[in-house]
Amino acid sequence: MQFIEVKWEAGYSIARNKVIYPMRIDVRRSDLCLRHSIKQIIMESLSLYARLRETLHIF
């Protein structure tokens, strides 16, 4: 089994307060679907980030 960990953070600051929202996606897959898994993780991450931006009204 391969272990892939993708980490990314989205943050924004209001006035002097900075708020960081860490997102972690861990996926375990076999070698055969490793490439597909990476693509899926990236797409899911972009989707989550888009929803986070909409929620926080970040542009």
Biopython code that builds the backbone (N, CA, C, O; Angstrom):
import numpy as np
from Bio.PDB.StructureBuilder import StructureBuilder

atoms = [
    (1, "MET", "N", (0.833, -1.197, 0.000)),
    (1, "MET", "CA", (0.000, 0.000, 0.000)),
    (1, "MET", "C", (0.871, 1.252, 0.000)),
    (1, "MET", "O", (1.881, 1.332, 0.698)),
    (2, "GLN", "N", (0.457, 2.205, -0.787)),
    (2, "GLN", "CA", (1.130, 3.501, -0.811)),
    (2, "GLN", "C", (0.381, 4.452, 0.110)),
    (2, "GLN", "O", (-0.835, 4.350, 0.275)),
    (3, "PHE", "N", (1.114, 5.367, 0.700)),
    (3, "PHE", "CA", (0.486, 6.361, 1.558)),
    (3, "PHE", "C", (0.780, 7.737, 0.990)),
    (3, "PHE", "O", (1.938, 8.128, 0.843)),
    (4, "ILE", "N", (-0.271, 8.462, 0.675)),
    (4, "ILE", "CA", (-0.107, 9.812, 0.135)),
    (4, "ILE", "C", (-0.747, 10.789, 1.095)),
    (4, "ILE", "O", (-1.862, 10.571, 1.570)),
    (5, "GLU", "N", (-0.049, 11.849, 1.375)),
    (5, "GLU", "CA", (-0.618, 12.878, 2.235)),
    (5, "GLU", "C", (-0.508, 14.216, 1.524)),
    (5, "GLU", "O", (0.577, 14.625, 1.112)),
    (6, "VAL", "N", (-1.625, 14.885, 1.387)),
    (6, "VAL", "CA", (-1.642, 16.199, 0.753)),
    (6, "VAL", "C", (-2.083, 17.208, 1.793)),
    (6, "VAL", "O", (-3.138, 17.065, 2.411)),
    (7, "LYS", "N", (-1.270, 18.220, 1.978)),
    (7, "LYS", "CA", (-1.604, 19.257, 2.955)),
    (7, "LYS", "C", (-1.677, 20.600, 2.255)),
    (7, "LYS", "O", (-0.834, 20.924, 1.418)),
    (8, "TRP", "N", (-2.671, 21.363, 2.598)),
    (8, "TRP", "CA", (-2.715, 22.732, 2.105)),
    (8, "TRP", "C", (-3.453, 23.580, 3.106)),
    (8, "TRP", "O", (-4.286, 23.089, 3.867)),
    (9, "GLU", "N", (-3.140, 24.862, 3.099)),
    (9, "GLU", "CA", (-3.769, 25.773, 4.039)),
    (9, "GLU", "C", (-4.356, 26.955, 3.296)),
    (9, "GLU", "O", (-3.763, 27.477, 2.352)),
    (10, "ALA", "N", (-5.524, 27.362, 3.737)),
    (10, "ALA", "CA", (-6.135, 28.578, 3.203)),
    (10, "ALA", "C", (-6.289, 29.527, 4.365)),
    (10, "ALA", "O", (-6.821, 29.156, 5.412)),
    (11, "GLY", "N", (-5.835, 30.734, 4.191)),
    (11, "GLY", "CA", (-5.927, 31.674, 5.296)),
    (11, "GLY", "C", (-6.403, 33.035, 4.835)),
    (11, "GLY", "O", (-6.256, 33.389, 3.665)),
    (12, "TYR", "N", (-6.957, 33.776, 5.727)),
    (12, "TYR", "CA", (-7.334, 35.148, 5.411)),
    (12, "TYR", "C", (-7.174, 35.994, 6.662)),
    (12, "TYR", "O", (-7.175, 35.466, 7.774)),
    (13, "SER", "N", (-7.038, 37.287, 6.493)),
    (13, "SER", "CA", (-6.871, 38.147, 7.656)),
    (13, "SER", "C", (-7.931, 39.236, 7.655)),
    (13, "SER", "O", (-8.193, 39.856, 6.624)),
    (14, "ILE", "N", (-8.528, 39.463, 8.788)),
    (14, "ILE", "CA", (-9.482, 40.550, 8.960)),
    (14, "ILE", "C", (-8.881, 41.447, 10.032)),
    (14, "ILE", "O", (-8.597, 41.003, 11.145)),
    (15, "ALA", "N", (-8.688, 42.728, 9.677)),
    (15, "ALA", "CA", (-8.023, 43.668, 10.577)),
    (15, "ALA", "C", (-6.653, 43.113, 10.950)),
    (15, "ALA", "O", (-5.812, 42.909, 10.075)),
    (16, "ARG", "N", (-6.419, 42.866, 12.238)),
    (16, "ARG", "CA", (-5.113, 42.338, 12.652)),
    (16, "ARG", "C", (-5.174, 40.853, 12.963)),
    (16, "ARG", "O", (-4.152, 40.226, 13.243)),
    (17, "ASN", "N", (-6.371, 40.297, 12.914)),
    (17, "ASN", "CA", (-6.518, 38.874, 13.248)),
    (17, "ASN", "C", (-6.376, 38.013, 12.001)),
    (17, "ASN", "O", (-7.102, 38.188, 11.023)),
    (18, "LYS", "N", (-5.449, 37.100, 12.048)),
    (18, "LYS", "CA", (-5.274, 36.186, 10.923)),
    (18, "LYS", "C", (-5.843, 34.825, 11.293)),
    (18, "LYS", "O", (-5.522, 34.263, 12.340)),
    (19, "VAL", "N", (-6.688, 34.311, 10.423)),
    (19, "VAL", "CA", (-7.308, 33.012, 10.677)),
    (19, "VAL", "C", (-6.810, 32.031, 9.630)),
    (19, "VAL", "O", (-6.896, 32.292, 8.430)),
    (20, "ILE", "N", (-6.296, 30.916, 10.086)),
    (20, "ILE", "CA", (-5.788, 29.887, 9.174)),
    (20, "ILE", "C", (-6.693, 28.656, 9.259)),
    (20, "ILE", "O", (-7.028, 28.180, 10.344)),
    (21, "TYR", "N", (-7.070, 28.162, 8.099)),
    (21, "TYR", "CA", (-7.895, 26.953, 8.048)),
    (21, "TYR", "C", (-7.076, 25.827, 7.421)),
    (21, "TYR", "O", (-6.975, 25.751, 6.197)),
    (22, "PRO", "N", (-6.497, 24.963, 8.230)),
    (22, "PRO", "CA", (-5.726, 23.854, 7.657)),
    (22, "PRO", "C", (-6.655, 22.752, 7.151)),
    (22, "PRO", "O", (-7.648, 22.411, 7.794)),
    (23, "MET", "N", (-6.316, 22.208, 5.998)),
    (23, "MET", "CA", (-7.088, 21.101, 5.446)),
    (23, "MET", "C", (-6.133, 19.951, 5.178)),
    (23, "MET", "O", (-5.064, 20.146, 4.601)),
    (24, "ARG", "N", (-6.516, 18.764, 5.594)),
    (24, "ARG", "CA", (-5.653, 17.606, 5.401)),
    (24, "ARG", "C", (-6.435, 16.495, 4.739)),
    (24, "ARG", "O", (-7.538, 16.161, 5.172)),
    (25, "ILE", "N", (-5.877, 15.929, 3.706)),
    (25, "ILE", "CA", (-6.518, 14.810, 3.029)),
    (25, "ILE", "C", (-5.518, 13.660, 2.962)),
    (25, "ILE", "O", (-4.468, 13.777, 2.330)),
    (26, "ASP", "N", (-5.845, 12.571, 3.604)),
    (26, "ASP", "CA", (-4.974, 11.394, 3.586)),
    (26, "ASP", "C", (-5.652, 10.296, 2.772)),
    (26, "ASP", "O", (-6.834, 10.008, 2.958)),
    (27, "VAL", "N", (-4.898, 9.698, 1.883)),
    (27, "VAL", "CA", (-5.470, 8.666, 1.024)),
    (27, "VAL", "C", (-4.545, 7.457, 0.971)),
    (27, "VAL", "O", (-3.330, 7.591, 0.821)),
    (28, "ARG", "N", (-5.128, 6.299, 1.095)),
    (28, "ARG", "CA", (-4.359, 5.059, 0.948)),
    (28, "ARG", "C", (-4.875, 4.334, -0.294)),
    (28, "ARG", "O", (-6.066, 4.045, -0.407)),
    (29, "ARG", "N", (-3.974, 4.048, -1.210)),
    (29, "ARG", "CA", (-4.359, 3.396, -2.456)),
    (29, "ARG", "C", (-3.253, 2.429, -2.891)),
    (29, "ARG", "O", (-2.115, 2.502, -2.430)),
    (30, "SER", "N", (-3.625, 1.536, -3.782)),
    (30, "SER", "CA", (-2.612, 0.645, -4.346)),
    (30, "SER", "C", (-1.866, 1.383, -5.457)),
    (30, "SER", "O", (-2.310, 2.436, -5.916)),
    (31, "ASP", "N", (-0.733, 0.829, -5.884)),
    (31, "ASP", "CA", (0.084, 1.478, -6.908)),
    (31, "ASP", "C", (-0.676, 1.692, -8.215)),
    (31, "ASP", "O", (-0.436, 2.670, -8.924)),
    (32, "LEU", "N", (-1.597, 0.771, -8.535)),
    (32, "LEU", "CA", (-2.292, 0.840, -9.815)),
    (32, "LEU", "C", (-3.167, 2.082, -9.946)),
    (32, "LEU", "O", (-3.281, 2.650, -11.032)),
    (33, "CYS", "N", (-3.781, 2.501, -8.851)),
    (33, "CYS", "CA", (-4.654, 3.676, -8.948)),
    (33, "CYS", "C", (-4.033, 4.891, -8.273)),
    (33, "CYS", "O", (-4.734, 5.820, -7.870)),
    (34, "LEU", "N", (-2.705, 4.871, -8.154)),
    (34, "LEU", "CA", (-2.009, 5.967, -7.482)),
    (34, "LEU", "C", (-2.169, 7.286, -8.235)),
    (34, "LEU", "O", (-2.481, 8.316, -7.638)),
    (35, "ARG", "N", (-1.952, 7.246, -9.552)),
    (35, "ARG", "CA", (-2.041, 8.464, -10.359)),
    (35, "ARG", "C", (-3.460, 9.032, -10.327)),
    (35, "ARG", "O", (-3.646, 10.243, -10.206)),
    (36, "HIS", "N", (-4.447, 8.162, -10.434)),
    (36, "HIS", "CA", (-5.846, 8.605, -10.381)),
    (36, "HIS", "C", (-6.158, 9.213, -9.018)),
    (36, "HIS", "O", (-6.886, 10.201, -8.924)),
    (37, "SER", "N", (-5.608, 8.625, -7.973)),
    (37, "SER", "CA", (-5.848, 9.120, -6.619)),
    (37, "SER", "C", (-5.311, 10.532, -6.450)),
    (37, "SER", "O", (-5.969, 11.390, -5.863)),
    (38, "ILE", "N", (-4.105, 10.767, -6.971)),
    (38, "ILE", "CA", (-3.499, 12.093, -6.858)),
    (38, "ILE", "C", (-4.367, 13.123, -7.575)),
    (38, "ILE", "O", (-4.606, 14.214, -7.058)),
    (39, "LYS", "N", (-4.840, 12.761, -8.780)),
    (39, "LYS", "CA", (-5.698, 13.672, -9.540)),
    (39, "LYS", "C", (-6.989, 13.955, -8.767)),
    (39, "LYS", "O", (-7.453, 15.094, -8.712)),
    (40, "GLN", "N", (-7.555, 12.912, -8.176)),
    (40, "GLN", "CA", (-8.798, 13.065, -7.426)),
    (40, "GLN", "C", (-8.591, 13.949, -6.193)),
    (40, "GLN", "O", (-9.438, 14.783, -5.871)),
    (41, "ILE", "N", (-7.471, 13.764, -5.513)),
    (41, "ILE", "CA", (-7.163, 14.578, -4.330)),
    (41, "ILE", "C", (-7.062, 16.051, -4.715)),
    (41, "ILE", "O", (-7.594, 16.920, -4.024)),
    (42, "ILE", "N", (-6.377, 16.324, -5.822)),
    (42, "ILE", "CA", (-6.218, 17.709, -6.265)),
    (42, "ILE", "C", (-7.572, 18.325, -6.591)),
    (42, "ILE", "O", (-7.848, 19.461, -6.205)),
    (43, "MET", "N", (-8.421, 17.579, -7.304)),
    (43, "MET", "CA", (-9.733, 18.104, -7.664)),
    (43, "MET", "C", (-10.594, 18.348, -6.425)),
    (43, "MET", "O", (-11.290, 19.359, -6.336)),
    (44, "GLU", "N", (-10.543, 17.414, -5.467)),
    (44, "GLU", "CA", (-11.314, 17.582, -4.236)),
    (44, "GLU", "C", (-10.800, 18.773, -3.436)),
    (44, "GLU", "O", (-11.585, 19.512, -2.841)),
    (45, "SER", "N", (-9.487, 18.957, -3.424)),
    (45, "SER", "CA", (-8.900, 20.081, -2.696)),
    (45, "SER", "C", (-9.345, 21.406, -3.303)),
    (45, "SER", "O", (-9.690, 22.343, -2.584)),
    (46, "LEU", "N", (-9.334, 21.478, -4.638)),
    (46, "LEU", "CA", (-9.767, 22.703, -5.310)),
    (46, "LEU", "C", (-11.238, 22.978, -5.035)),
    (46, "LEU", "O", (-11.641, 24.127, -4.853)),
    (47, "SER", "N", (-12.037, 21.915, -5.004)),
    (47, "SER", "CA", (-13.461, 22.063, -4.722)),
    (47, "SER", "C", (-13.682, 22.565, -3.301)),
    (47, "SER", "O", (-14.503, 23.453, -3.073)),
    (48, "LEU", "N", (-12.950, 21.999, -2.348)),
    (48, "LEU", "CA", (-13.057, 22.434, -0.953)),
    (48, "LEU", "C", (-12.623, 23.884, -0.809)),
    (48, "LEU", "O", (-13.252, 24.659, -0.088)),
    (49, "TYR", "N", (-11.544, 24.246, -1.499)),
    (49, "TYR", "CA", (-11.034, 25.608, -1.408)),
    (49, "TYR", "C", (-12.037, 26.601, -2.007)),
    (49, "TYR", "O", (-12.229, 27.697, -1.481)),
    (50, "ALA", "N", (-12.670, 26.202, -3.112)),
    (50, "ALA", "CA", (-13.667, 27.072, -3.740)),
    (50, "ALA", "C", (-14.842, 27.307, -2.795)),
    (50, "ALA", "O", (-15.338, 28.428, -2.678)),
    (51, "ARG", "N", (-15.285, 26.240, -2.121)),
    (51, "ARG", "CA", (-16.390, 26.383, -1.171)),
    (51, "ARG", "C", (-15.980, 27.244, 0.018)),
    (51, "ARG", "O", (-16.776, 28.034, 0.526)),
    (52, "LEU", "N", (-14.729, 27.085, 0.460)),
    (52, "LEU", "CA", (-14.228, 27.880, 1.583)),
    (52, "LEU", "C", (-14.194, 29.359, 1.201)),
    (52, "LEU", "O", (-14.565, 30.222, 1.996)),
    (53, "ARG", "N", (-13.746, 29.643, -0.025)),
    (53, "ARG", "CA", (-13.707, 31.030, -0.495)),
    (53, "ARG", "C", (-15.100, 31.629, -0.560)),
    (53, "ARG", "O", (-15.299, 32.785, -0.187)),
    (54, "GLU", "N", (-16.070, 30.847, -1.033)),
    (54, "GLU", "CA", (-17.443, 31.345, -1.103)),
    (54, "GLU", "C", (-17.974, 31.647, 0.291)),
    (54, "GLU", "O", (-18.628, 32.666, 0.514)),
    (55, "THR", "N", (-17.683, 30.749, 1.226)),
    (55, "THR", "CA", (-18.163, 30.920, 2.597)),
    (55, "THR", "C", (-17.575, 32.164, 3.241)),
    (55, "THR", "O", (-18.273, 32.902, 3.936)),
    (56, "LEU", "N", (-16.290, 32.392, 3.008)),
    (56, "LEU", "CA", (-15.603, 33.513, 3.652)),
    (56, "LEU", "C", (-15.600, 34.775, 2.797)),
    (56, "LEU", "O", (-15.096, 35.816, 3.218)),
    (57, "HIS", "N", (-16.170, 34.678, 1.583)),
    (57, "HIS", "CA", (-16.206, 35.812, 0.655)),
    (57, "HIS", "C", (-14.799, 36.321, 0.339)),
    (57, "HIS", "O", (-14.536, 37.523, 0.375)),
    (58, "ILE", "N", (-13.899, 35.380, 0.027)),
    (58, "ILE", "CA", (-12.529, 35.729, -0.357)),
    (58, "ILE", "C", (-12.448, 35.708, -1.882)),
    (58, "ILE", "O", (-12.943, 34.779, -2.521)),
    (59, "PHE", "N", (-11.834, 36.714, -2.454)),
    (59, "PHE", "CA", (-11.708, 36.743, -3.914)),
    (59, "PHE", "C", (-10.277, 36.982, -4.334)),
    (59, "PHE", "O", (-9.985, 37.037, -5.528)),
]
sb = StructureBuilder()
sb.init_structure("model")
sb.init_model(0)
sb.init_chain("A")
sb.init_seg("    ")
for serial, (resi, resn, name, xyz) in enumerate(atoms, 1):
    if name == "N":
        sb.init_residue(resn, " ", resi, " ")
    sb.init_atom(name, np.array(xyz, "f"), 0.0, 1.0, " ", f" {name:<3s}", serial, name[0])
structure = sb.get_structure()
